[in-house]
Amino acid sequence: MNQYAAAGMDSVLTELDIRFVNVSNIAAYGGFAQQATDYYNSVSACMDVATCKGVVVWDFVDKCE
């Protein structure tokens, strides 16, 4: 995003969807803590660049099926 900003371009994270394919792979991925870290890092990267205009999150559910 810094390179886009340096080139005078805006950026937006669209369709950010960090999810598990199925419940059985949660532990292999690192659990919900890893998912939260991935969301945090993605949004923080946008917030750290003045020309990042926003983040669109898709398919967010706060429950486990």
The first five atom37 places (N, CA, C, CB, O) and aatype in JSON, in Angstrom:
{
  "aatype": [12, 2, 5, 18, 0, 0, 0, 7, 12, 3, 15, 19, 10, 16, 6, 10, 3, 9, 1, 13, 19, 2, 19, 15, 2, 9, 0, 0, 18, 7, 7, 13, 0, 5, 5, 0, 16, 3, 18, 18, 2, 15, 19, 15, 0, 4, 12, 3, 19, 0, 16, 4, 11, 7, 19, 19, 19, 17, 3, 13, 19, 3, 11, 4, 6],
  "atom_mask": [
    [1, 1, 1, 1, 1],
    [1, 1, 1, 1, 1],
    [1, 1, 1, 1, 1],
    [1, 1, 1, 1, 1],
    [1, 1, 1, 1, 1],
    [1, 1, 1, 1, 1],
    [1, 1, 1, 1, 1],
    [1, 1, 1, 0, 1],
    [1, 1, 1, 1, 1],
    [1, 1, 1, 1, 1],
    [1, 1, 1, 1, 1],
    [1, 1, 1, 1, 1],
    [1, 1, 1, 1, 1],
    [1, 1, 1, 1, 1],
    [1, 1, 1, 1, 1],
    [1, 1, 1, 1, 1],
    [1, 1, 1, 1, 1],
    [1, 1, 1, 1, 1],
    [1, 1, 1, 1, 1],
    [1, 1, 1, 1, 1],
    [1, 1, 1, 1, 1],
    [1, 1, 1, 1, 1],
    [1, 1, 1, 1, 1],
    [1, 1, 1, 1, 1],
    [1, 1, 1, 1, 1],
    [1, 1, 1, 1, 1],
    [1, 1, 1, 1, 1],
    [1, 1, 1, 1, 1],
    [1, 1, 1, 1, 1],
    [1, 1, 1, 0, 1],
    [1, 1, 1, 0, 1],
    [1, 1, 1, 1, 1],
    [1, 1, 1, 1, 1],
    [1, 1, 1, 1, 1],
    [1, 1, 1, 1, 1],
    [1, 1, 1, 1, 1],
    [1, 1, 1, 1, 1],
    [1, 1, 1, 1, 1],
    [1, 1, 1, 1, 1],
    [1, 1, 1, 1, 1],
    [1, 1, 1, 1, 1],
    [1, 1, 1, 1, 1],
    [1, 1, 1, 1, 1],
    [1, 1, 1, 1, 1],
    [1, 1, 1, 1, 1],
    [1, 1, 1, 1, 1],
    [1, 1, 1, 1, 1],
    [1, 1, 1, 1, 1],
    [1, 1, 1, 1, 1],
    [1, 1, 1, 1, 1],
    [1, 1, 1, 1, 1],
    [1, 1, 1, 1, 1],
    [1, 1, 1, 1, 1],
    [1, 1, 1, 0, 1],
    [1, 1, 1, 1, 1],
    [1, 1, 1, 1, 1],
    [1, 1, 1, 1, 1],
    [1, 1, 1, 1, 1],
    [1, 1, 1, 1, 1],
    [1, 1, 1, 1, 1],
    [1, 1, 1, 1, 1],
    [1, 1, 1, 1, 1],
    [1, 1, 1, 1, 1],
    [1, 1, 1, 1, 1],
    [1, 1, 1, 1, 1]
  ],
  "atom_positions": [
    [[0.81, -1.19, 0.0], [0.0, 0.0, 0.0], [0.86, 1.26, 0.0], [-0.93, -0.01, 1.19], [0.48, 2.29, -0.55]],
    [[2.02, 1.16, 0.62], [2.92, 2.31, 0.61], [3.39, 2.63, -0.8], [4.13, 2.05, 1.51], [3.55, 3.8, -1.15]],
    [[3.61, 1.62, -1.6], [4.04, 1.85, -2.99], [2.94, 2.52, -3.8], [4.45, 0.53, -3.65], [3.22, 3.39, -4.61]],
    [[1.7, 2.12, -3.59], [0.59, 2.78, -4.27], [0.48, 4.24, -3.82], [-0.74, 2.04, -4.0], [0.27, 5.13, -4.64]],
    [[0.64, 4.47, -2.52], [0.57, 5.83, -1.99], [1.68, 6.69, -2.58], [0.67, 5.83, -0.45], [1.46, 7.85, -2.95]],
    [[2.87, 6.12, -2.68], [4.0, 6.87, -3.25], [3.76, 7.22, -4.71], [5.28, 6.06, -3.11], [4.28, 8.21, -5.21]],
    [[2.98, 6.4, -5.39], [2.65, 6.66, -6.8], [1.44, 7.58, -6.93], [2.39, 5.34, -7.55], [0.99, 7.87, -8.04]],
    [[0.9, 8.04, -5.8], [-0.24, 8.95, -5.82], [-1.58, 8.27, -5.99], [0.0, 0.0, 0.0], [-2.56, 8.91, -6.37]],
    [[-1.63, 6.98, -5.7], [-2.86, 6.22, -5.89], [-3.5, 5.88, -4.54], [-2.59, 4.92, -6.68], [-2.8, 5.65, -3.55]],
    [[-4.82, 5.86, -4.51], [-5.56, 5.4, -3.33], [-5.65, 3.88, -3.37], [-6.97, 6.04, -3.28], [-5.47, 3.25, -4.41]],
    [[-5.92, 3.3, -2.21], [-6.13, 1.85, -2.16], [-7.3, 1.55, -1.22], [-4.84, 1.11, -1.69], [-7.63, 2.35, -0.33]],
    [[-7.91, 0.4, -1.43], [-9.02, -0.08, -0.61], [-8.89, -1.59, -0.5], [-10.42, 0.33, -1.21], [-8.64, -2.26, -1.51]],
    [[-9.05, -2.13, 0.69], [-9.13, -3.59, 0.84], [-10.58, -3.97, 0.62], [-8.6, -4.07, 2.25], [-11.45, -3.57, 1.4]],
    [[-10.85, -4.73, -0.41], [-12.23, -5.13, -0.69], [-12.38, -6.63, -0.55], [-12.66, -4.67, -2.09], [-11.46, -7.39, -0.84]],
    [[-13.53, -7.02, -0.11], [-13.88, -8.43, 0.04], [-12.9, -9.17, 0.95], [-13.91, -9.1, -1.31], [-12.52, -10.3, 0.67]],
    [[-12.51, -8.53, 2.05], [-11.64, -9.17, 3.03], [-12.43, -10.27, 3.72], [-11.09, -8.14, 4.07], [-13.42, -9.99, 4.41]],
    [[-12.02, -11.49, 3.56], [-12.74, -12.65, 4.08], [-11.71, -13.66, 4.54], [-13.7, -13.26, 3.02], [-11.19, -14.43, 3.73]],
    [[-11.42, -13.68, 5.82], [-10.45, -14.62, 6.37], [-11.25, -15.64, 7.16], [-9.36, -13.9, 7.28], [-11.59, -15.41, 8.32]],
    [[-11.54, -16.74, 6.53], [-12.42, -17.72, 7.17], [-11.84, -19.11, 7.06], [-13.82, -17.69, 6.56], [-10.88, -19.35, 6.32]],
    [[-12.42, -20.0, 7.78], [-12.04, -21.41, 7.75], [-12.89, -22.1, 6.69], [-12.23, -22.09, 9.14], [-14.08, -21.83, 6.57]],
    [[-12.28, -22.96, 5.93], [-13.01, -23.71, 4.92], [-14.05, -24.59, 5.6], [-12.06, -24.57, 4.06], [-15.19, -24.68, 5.15]],
    [[-13.66, -25.21, 6.67], [-14.61, -25.97, 7.49], [-14.09, -26.01, 8.92], [-14.81, -27.42, 6.92], [-12.92, -25.74, 9.17]],
    [[-14.94, -26.34, 9.82], [-14.59, -26.31, 11.24], [-13.44, -27.25, 11.57], [-15.8, -26.67, 12.09], [-12.69, -27.0, 12.51]],
    [[-13.29, -28.32, 10.83], [-12.25, -29.31, 11.15], [-10.83, -28.78, 10.93], [-12.46, -30.55, 10.32], [-9.88, -29.38, 11.42]],
    [[-10.66, -27.66, 10.21], [-9.3, -27.17, 9.99], [-8.94, -25.98, 10.89], [-9.12, -26.78, 8.55], [-7.89, -25.37, 10.69]],
    [[-9.77, -25.65, 11.87], [-9.49, -24.51, 12.74], [-8.19, -24.71, 13.5], [-10.65, -24.31, 13.73], [-7.35, -23.8, 13.54]],
    [[-7.99, -25.86, 14.1], [-6.78, -26.1, 14.88], [-5.53, -26.07, 14.01], [-6.88, -27.43, 15.6], [-4.51, -25.52, 14.43]],
    [[-5.61, -26.64, 12.82], [-4.45, -26.66, 11.93], [-4.05, -25.26, 11.49], [-4.75, -27.52, 10.7], [-2.87, -24.98, 11.27]],
    [[-5.01, -24.38, 11.37], [-4.77, -23.0, 10.96], [-4.16, -22.17, 12.08], [-6.07, -22.36, 10.48], [-3.45, -21.2, 11.81]],
    [[-4.42, -22.53, 13.3], [-3.92, -21.76, 14.43], [-5.03, -21.23, 15.32], [0.0, 0.0, 0.0], [-4.78, -20.48, 16.26]],
    [[-6.24, -21.63, 15.02], [-7.38, -21.25, 15.84], [-7.9, -19.87, 15.55], [0.0, 0.0, 0.0], [-7.44, -19.16, 14.66]],
    [[-8.89, -19.51, 16.35], [-9.54, -18.21, 16.18], [-8.58, -17.06, 16.46], [-10.77, -18.11, 17.08], [-8.73, -15.97, 15.9]],
    [[-7.6, -17.29, 17.32], [-6.62, -16.24, 17.61], [-5.84, -15.86, 16.35], [-5.65, -16.7, 18.72], [-5.56, -14.69, 16.13]],
    [[-5.5, -16.84, 15.54], [-4.79, -16.55, 14.3], [-5.68, -15.79, 13.33], [-4.28, -17.85, 13.65], [-5.23, -14.87, 12.64]],
    [[-6.94, -16.16, 13.27], [-7.88, -15.46, 12.4], [-8.0, -14.0, 12.83], [-9.28, -16.16, 12.42], [-7.99, -13.1, 11.99]],
    [[-8.12, -13.77, 14.13], [-8.21, -12.4, 14.65], [-6.94, -11.61, 14.32], [-8.44, -12.42, 16.17], [-7.02, -10.44, 13.96]],
    [[-5.79, -12.24, 14.45], [-4.52, -11.59, 14.11], [-4.47, -11.22, 12.64], [-3.34, -12.5, 14.46], [-4.0, -10.14, 12.29]],
    [[-4.95, -12.09, 11.79], [-4.95, -11.81, 10.35], [-5.86, -10.63, 10.01], [-5.4, -13.06, 9.57], [-5.49, -9.79, 9.19]],
    [[-7.04, -10.57, 10.62], [-7.92, -9.42, 10.41], [-7.26, -8.14, 10.92], [-9.29, -9.64, 11.11], [-7.26, -7.12, 10.24]],
    [[-6.7, -8.21, 12.11], [-6.05, -7.05, 12.7], [-4.92, -6.54, 11.81], [-5.5, -7.39, 14.09], [-4.83, -5.34, 11.54]],
    [[-4.07, -7.44, 11.36], [-2.95, -7.03, 10.5], [-3.41, -6.42, 9.19], [-2.05, -8.23, 10.21], [-2.83, -5.45, 8.72]],
    [[-4.46, -6.97, 8.62], [-4.98, -6.44, 7.35], [-5.54, -5.04, 7.52], [-6.06, -7.37, 6.79], [-5.23, -4.14, 6.74]],
    [[-6.36, -4.85, 8.54], [-6.96, -3.53, 8.77], [-5.9, -2.52, 9.2], [-8.08, -3.62, 9.83], [-5.93, -1.37, 8.78]],
    [[-4.96, -2.94, 10.03], [-3.88, -2.05, 10.46], [-3.04, -1.58, 9.29], [-2.99, -2.75, 11.48], [-2.63, -0.42, 9.25]],
    [[-2.79, -2.45, 8.34], [-2.01, -2.07, 7.16], [-2.71, -0.96, 6.4], [-1.79, -3.28, 6.24], [-2.05, -0.04, 5.9]],
    [[-4.02, -1.02, 6.32], [-4.78, 0.04, 5.66], [-4.73, 1.33, 6.48], [-6.24, -0.41, 5.45], [-4.51, 2.41, 5.93]],
    [[-4.92, 1.21, 7.78], [-4.95, 2.4, 8.63], [-3.6, 3.12, 8.68], [-5.37, 2.02, 10.03], [-3.54, 4.32, 8.94]],
    [[-2.53, 2.39, 8.43], [-1.19, 2.97, 8.48], [-0.85, 3.8, 7.24], [-0.18, 1.88, 8.64], [0.18, 4.48, 7.21]],
    [[-1.71, 3.76, 6.22], [-1.45, 4.48, 4.97], [-2.59, 5.47, 4.75], [-1.32, 3.49, 3.75], [-3.75, 5.09, 4.67]],
    [[-2.24, 6.74, 4.66], [-3.26, 7.79, 4.56], [-4.13, 7.64, 3.32], [-2.6, 9.15, 4.54], [-5.28, 8.08, 3.32]],
    [[-3.6, 7.04, 2.27], [-4.37, 6.92, 1.03], [-5.21, 5.65, 0.95], [-3.43, 6.96, -0.14], [-5.87, 5.41, -0.06]],
    [[-5.18, 4.84, 2.0], [-6.09, 3.68, 2.04], [-7.45, 4.19, 2.49], [-5.55, 2.54, 3.0], [-7.58, 4.73, 3.59]],
    [[-8.43, 4.03, 1.66], [-9.74, 4.63, 1.87], [-10.74, 3.77, 2.61], [-10.31, 5.0, 0.58], [-11.8, 4.26, 3.01]],
    [[-10.43, 2.5, 2.82], [-11.37, 1.69, 3.57], [-11.14, 0.2, 3.45], [0.0, 0.0, 0.0], [-10.29, -0.27, 2.69]],
    [[-11.93, -0.53, 4.23], [-11.88, -1.99, 4.25], [-13.31, -2.5, 4.17], [-11.14, -2.53, 5.55], [-14.17, -2.05, 4.93]],
    [[-13.56, -3.43, 3.27], [-14.87, -4.07, 3.16], [-14.7, -5.52, 3.61], [-15.44, -3.97, 1.69], [-13.91, -6.26, 3.04]],
    [[-15.45, -5.9, 4.63], [-15.36, -7.26, 5.17], [-16.6, -8.02, 4.72], [-15.24, -7.25, 6.73], [-17.72, -7.55, 4.87]],
    [[-16.38, -9.2, 4.18], [-17.46, -10.06, 3.7], [-17.58, -11.29, 4.58], [-17.23, -10.47, 2.25], [-16.6, -11.76, 5.15]],
    [[-18.76, -11.78, 4.67], [-19.03, -13.09, 5.28], [-18.54, -13.19, 6.72], [-18.38, -14.19, 4.46], [-18.07, -14.24, 7.14]],
    [[-18.65, -12.09, 7.47], [-18.23, -12.1, 8.87], [-19.34, -12.65, 9.74], [-17.84, -10.7, 9.34], [-20.47, -12.16, 9.71]],
    [[-19.02, -13.67, 10.5], [-19.97, -14.27, 11.44], [-19.19, -14.51, 12.73], [-20.6, -15.62, 10.88], [-18.07, -15.01, 12.7]],
    [[-19.78, -14.17, 13.85], [-19.07, -14.33, 15.12], [-19.5, -15.6, 15.88], [-19.3, -13.12, 15.99], [-19.52, -15.63, 17.11]],
    [[-19.84, -16.61, 15.12], [-20.2, -17.88, 15.75], [-19.51, -19.02, 14.99], [-21.75, -18.08, 15.77], [-19.08, -18.84, 13.85]],
    [[-19.41, -20.16, 15.61], [-18.82, -21.33, 14.95], [-19.95, -22.32, 14.73], [-17.66, -21.98, 15.82], [-20.72, -22.62, 15.64]],
    [[-20.04, -22.81, 13.51], [-21.11, -23.75, 13.18], [-20.8, -25.14, 13.67], [-21.34, -23.78, 11.7], [-21.6, -26.06, 13.47]]
  ]
}
